[in-house]
Structure formats: structure tokens, C-alpha cells
Amino acid sequence: MSNNATSAPRIVVGIDGSEPSKAALRWAADQAELIDGVVDAIIAWEFPTSWYGLAPPANTKPADYQEQARKLLNRVIDEVLEPEQPVEIRPRSAQGHPAAVLLDASAGAQLLVVGNRGYGGFAEALLGSVSQHCVQHASCPVVVRSPRHHEK
């Protein structure tokens, strides 16, 4: 029997701390509970090679960005989900462009869940560039969530 046949269904959710990503996490956890699945909560980060023509400060290292991303991800999970969450939440921080990281992570997953837009881009946009790229290129179904007015 293959390992895939015995493993729980996996839902991948992209987190960046925005309200739409929090809505995506809530929905992914609820869906995972319905299908006895697990949630891979993923935050992506990139080490800046330059910023407006300036190099990043000499004392910054990729490990600093990795740690900050991990802290943000854990804070969002703690804020959004109950301490005794009935499904397994597996937090992961990965270096790379968010769309590429999420597409790689979603290989073999039941679902990829993203917010309709994150912190970048235009607030008026119906769909952000990361969510649009995921919808167009994912190898699994993609659910795009936006916060409802009654959600925090």
C-alpha cells in the first residue's frame, strides 16, 4: 500500500498576515475538519537583493527573514484559530516568490486556498497577482477567499 493511500488529505493555505489570508486560513481549517485532513499553512519570503538601488543592510541575513516570517505565521495562526484546533496545522516558512512557493507546496494536495489579495498591489483589485497566478497554474483545485464583514 502506498504512503499516499494512508495519509490524510492535505490542504495548503497561503498566509501573509492580510485579512484575506486570515479568511483563507479559517476556511482551510474548517474544510480540513470536514474531510479529516491536515492544513499546511505556508508563508513565503524573499531576501531582498536591492531596494531602490540600495543593498540591504550588511548585517541582515536570510535567517533573519526566515525567523520573522515564522513569527508572523505563528502569530496569525494563534490569532485566527482556536488553541485546541481539531485539525493538524503544519506551519512552514519558505524562501521564494509567494506564487511559486504555493504552487510547489500544493503538488499532491487536495486543495490550495489563498486570499483574494494580499498586502501588495491595488486594494481595488478583485484578485491579487499571487492568487491569480495560483488559479491559473495550480495542479489542484484552488479556493480563493475574501474576508466577510463579520470576520476580524
Salt bridges, closest charged atoms under 4 A:
GLU19 OE2 - LYS22 NZ 3.26
ASP40 OD2 - ARG10 NH1 3.05
ASP40 OD1 - ARG90 NE 2.62
GLU67 OE1 - ARG70 NH1 3.59
GLU79 OE2 - LYS22 NZ 2.78
GLU151 OE1 - ARG26 NH1 3.79
